[in-house]
Amino acid sequence: MKSSFFYGDACGKVAQKIKSAINASPDFLSSLTASSPRAAGDAIQLLVEKKFEAAIGAWCTEYSSSFARRAMADLAFKDKEGFYCIVDVKTHRQDTKFNMPALVSVERLARFYEDDMNIFSILLINYKVVDTRVQVAKVVFCPIEFLDWSCLTIGALGWGQIQIANSNIIRRSPGQSRKSWMLSLCGAMLEFYPKQILKIESRINRFSEIESHWQRKKDAWI
């Protein structure tokens, strides 16, 4: 069984509703928050939390927007088919030249996807600010497995973090199977870890040299 919400056109309609809702909202930024991409992004996320349940509509049977900052999800809902979908809200300001947002730990995603009824999705809001007004150009809403690996990369944190390589370039493969995407993830990690081993070996050698230098060095601070 696969999600009719994501493998049909419902998720695209929700994305358009979110875009329209933000663009139709009264100005919610101050002159101070408008100048800060982080503050503006936080304000947009708060607005999305208020608008999302209505945008999902009849698809939603349960909804939550109460998560710790370091949780996988910013929002979550259970749909009428029984799928549990967590949503990672990302904002991208168009006048920032380069942006590499982290999405999720590879290990946490692998554990989450042990249950076929779980879905990890991305809600990416592409916007600009004119004076203190937010103008959303595009909203992408899809499971992570619809993001093409050509626009993703792995960051060296913990087990590894899946990141968008550049938020200005988002490539999707709608309808891609989870199995195919997860096998690509495994392939990426099996290339990534040996490179990390080489880096660690190089660092070990470097500090062995530094240790030897300090062992030979006269202590000038006695």
Residue pairs with C-beta under 8 A, 6 or more apart in sequence:
1 81
1 116
3 79
3 81
3 83
3 85
3 119
3 143
4 10
4 81
5 11
5 59
5 79
5 81
5 83
5 85
6 119
6 121
6 142
6 143
6 146
7 175
10 59
11 121
11 141
11 142
12 141
14 55
14 56
14 141
15 123
15 139
15 140
15 141
16 139
17 51
17 54
17 55
18 48
18 51
18 52
18 55
18 123
18 125
18 136
18 139
18 141
19 125
19 136
19 138
19 139
21 47
21 51
21 54
21 55
22 44
22 47
22 48
22 51
22 125
22 127
22 134
22 136
23 134
23 135
23 136
25 47
25 134
27 132
27 133
27 134
28 43
28 47
28 134
29 39
29 40
29 43
29 129
29 132
29 133
29 134
30 132
31 132
32 39
33 39
33 40
33 43
33 132
34 40
34 129
34 131
34 132
37 91
37 93
37 96
40 91
40 93
40 127
40 129
40 134
41 91
41 93
43 134
44 91
44 125
44 127
44 134
45 74
45 89
45 91
48 75
48 89
48 123
48 125
49 65
49 74
49 75
52 63
52 65
52 75
52 77
52 87
53 60
53 63
53 77
56 63
56 77
56 79
58 80
59 77
59 79
59 80
60 77
60 78
60 79
60 80
61 77
61 78
61 79
61 80
62 77
62 78
63 75
63 76
63 77
64 75
64 76
64 77
65 74
65 75
65 76
67 73
67 74
67 75
67 76
72 86
72 88
72 104
72 108
72 112
72 120
73 86
73 87
73 88
74 87
74 88
74 89
75 86
75 87
75 89
75 123
76 84
76 85
76 86
76 87
77 84
77 85
77 87
78 84
78 85
79 85
82 117
83 117
83 118
83 119
84 115
84 117
84 118
84 119
85 118
85 119
85 120
85 121
86 112
86 118
86 119
86 120
86 121
87 121
87 122
87 123
87 141
88 103
88 104
88 120
88 121
88 122
88 123
89 123
89 125
90 101
90 103
90 122
90 123
90 124
90 125
90 164
90 167
91 124
91 125
91 127
92 99
92 101
92 124
92 125
92 126
92 127
92 167
92 168
93 99
93 127
93 128
93 129
94 126
94 127
94 128
94 137
95 128
96 167
97 168
98 166
98 168
99 164
99 166
99 167
99 168
100 153
100 155
100 163
100 164
100 165
100 166
100 167
101 163
101 164
101 167
102 155
102 157
102 161
102 162
102 163
103 122
103 144
103 161
103 162
103 163
103 164
104 120
104 144
104 161
104 162
105 157
105 158
105 159
105 160
105 161
105 162
106 154
106 159
106 160
106 161
106 162
106 185
106 189
107 158
107 159
107 160
109 120
109 144
109 162
109 185
110 182
110 185
112 118
112 120
113 120
113 178
113 182
116 178
119 143
120 143
120 144
121 141
121 142
121 143
121 144
122 140
122 141
122 142
122 143
122 144
122 147
123 139
123 140
123 141
124 139
124 140
124 141
124 164
124 167
124 170
125 136
125 138
125 139
126 136
126 137
126 138
126 139
126 140
126 167
127 134
127 135
127 136
127 137
128 134
128 135
128 137
129 135
140 170
140 172
142 172
142 174
143 178
144 162
144 181
145 176
145 177
145 178
145 180
145 181
145 182
146 172
146 173
146 174
146 175
146 176
147 164
147 170
147 171
147 172
147 173
148 171
148 172
148 173
148 176
149 181
149 184
149 188
150 171
151 164
151 165
151 166
151 169
151 170
151 171
152 162
152 163
152 164
152 165
153 162
153 163
153 164
153 165
154 160
154 161
154 162
154 163
154 188
154 189
154 192
155 161
155 162
155 163
156 196
160 189
160 192
160 193
162 185
164 170
